[in-house]
């Protein structure tokens, strides 16, 4: 059986905390923050600051999530004048 979104969200927030991210797992929308990056774990989506990441986190490992966040942030930064 595959992992539910809620289980993936709990797991990733916990693992991010173990990797030095400041986490707030008990909020209605759990959050994780590090180096100016802020992740919001909505019921069926993950947002980086105010933009959706458009990824399915079920079965995603924490290293892949952090890599994806870093790449997206770098691309978004390059678009800024």
URMO-V257747 format. One record per pair of residues at least 4 apart in sequence whose ideal C-beta (glycine too) atoms are under 6 Angstrom apart, sorted by the first residue. I is the first residue (numbers start at 1). GAP is how many residues later the second one is. If there is no record, write none. Layout:
i/gap
I/GAP
I/GAP
//
This chain:
i/gap
2/56
3/4
3/5
3/55
3/56
5/39
5/53
8/49
8/50
9/32
12/50
12/53
13/10
13/12
13/17
13/19
15/47
16/5
16/7
16/16
17/4
17/6
21/11
21/13
22/11
23/9
24/7
25/5
29/11
29/13
30/11
31/9
32/7
33/5
38/11
40/7
41/5
45/7
46/7
47/5
48/5
48/21
48/24
60/4
60/5
//
